[in-house]
Amino acid sequence: MKNYCLTALFGLLLTGSIWSQGDNSISNNAAQIFNTGSTAHASDFGATGFFTNPKRLLEGSVYLFKSWENQAIITTHDGQRFLLRNVNLNVKRNTFESKINKDSIFTFSFNNIDKFTIDNKAYRNYYLEDAARICELVYESERLTLLKAHQIVVREGSPNPMLNRSADKYLLKTTYFIRQGERISPIKLTKRRVLKLFDKEVASKIAKYASSKGLSYKKPADIKQILSYASQW
């Protein structure tokens, strides 16, 4: 693998438009935002670029989204917002990236970034199980936050023709975490585990509500509705 620092060329690397919430202006040249007049700079985002020559090909992808045609709103810690197109989440490297061309990738860190929002889903960086992980915020309240984290695992190929998997393949593994205060712990989306988060009286009300609405404890969208209901008690 060869790594080439492209930070100095930041204004040339972003292929989409970026806009600032402050004046709702749109610029087709990212350098106008990061290098002239704006309080945001390329160094604030801890950005670097690289291109990769893989040792071998694997089936599947290390990216969360099937294509790069994703529009992201980047929100900084000081409240600035920028619109960026051509973004994907590299689950293996745990980074958001922008594809510049076939061999070049622009990488973001969370040095000054609060969150990325893609398709109305927010993603933040958390410290989980002794490692930094980018997670989707499924649900967030003062009491608890439900996080959805992804991990790339490699399924090794087999010469056995009965298994029909001659090549290695990237597989996406999903894990959920509950944050309560400063504590973050893994959780399986089951009725028993979800109701255990609450006292017996509240759990009973939640169970009746979920049953009456036909909600599943295994579906993130339904869990979000269940936790929103639970927040009123």
Secondary structure, DSSP 8 states (H G I E B T S, - for coil): -B----GGGHHHH--S-EE-TTT--EES-HHHHHSSS-S--GGGGT-EEEB---SS--BS-SBSSSSS--EEEEEETTS-EEEEESEEEETTTTEEEEEEETTEEEEE-SSSEEEEEETTEEEEEEEETTEEEEEEEEEE-SS-EEEEEEEEEEE---S-TTT---S-EEEEEEEEEEEETTEEEEE---HHHHHTTS-HHHHHHHHHHHHHHT--SSSHHHHHHHHHHHTT-
